[in-house]
């Protein structure tokens, strides 16, 4: 679906440019790292609650850029009730 590309060592990889971690699990990060083509990006919007090892060798082979994003850092208590509302329900 994304075509064929390679990592920095010429090993075949999917031609995917961007990976998104919304799960907060090291397995997601490591899967992206070991699957990534040279120069791909990983955007992590998930909260990683406990430190877990990531494959730095895979990061070197892909030269992946990892971008972290945190939403609502100063207004979390104002938006939390809206985030918790079930689909189709009004925030009250």
N, C-alpha and C positions, 0 to 999 in steps of 0.2 A: 504494500500500500504506500509506503514512504520511499520506496526505491532502495538502492544499494549504495553504500559508501564504505569508508574504512576509518579505523582509528589511526593514531600517530605512527603505529608500527606497520600499517598496511593491512591489518586483519579486517576481514569483512564485517561490517556493521550495518544496521538499518540506517537509511538516510534521514532519520528523524532529527530535527533541529532543536526542539524544545520538549523537555519533560517537566511534568508538574507533580510535586509531592503534596498531596492534600491528606495523607493518611497519618503521618507522624511516626512511621516505622522505618528503622534502619534498612530493612529488606527492600523497601521501595527505593531508597537512595542508592543502595548497592546494586540493585537491578538496573537502574538507570546508568550508573557508572560503568558497569560491565557491558552494557548494550550500546553505549553511546559512540557515535562517530566522532572524529576529531572536531573540536570546536563547538560541540553541542552545549546547550544550556539546561540547567536544572533550576526551576523556580520552586522554592519550598514555602508554602503558606501554612503548613501544618505545624502544630505544636509538638515538639519531641520532648516527652516528659521525663525520659531517663536517658543518660548517655549510653550510646552503643557504638561499637567500632564500625568505621566505614573503610572501604577498600581504597587506600591512598594510591596503591599501584595502578588500579583501574582509573583513578582520577588523572594520574600522570599520562597514562596511555591515551586517554581521550582529550586531555587538556580541557576538560569541561569547566565551564563557568557556573558557579553555584550562586544563586541570588536568593537571599532570604527576604521575606516580606511579612510584616506584622500589621494587621489591620486594627484600627480603633485603639491605638495605644493610650490616648488620653480620655476618650469618651466611652470606654468599655462599659461602664455602669449605666450609661444612658441607652446604649444599643442592645445590651444583653436581653432585656425583655422582648424586644422585637425579633431577635435571632431565635428565641425559644418558642415563638408562636408557631403552632401547627399550620401547615398549608391550608388555605381557605378560611382560617379563623382571623378575626380582627384582634389587633394588639390590645384592645380594651381601653 
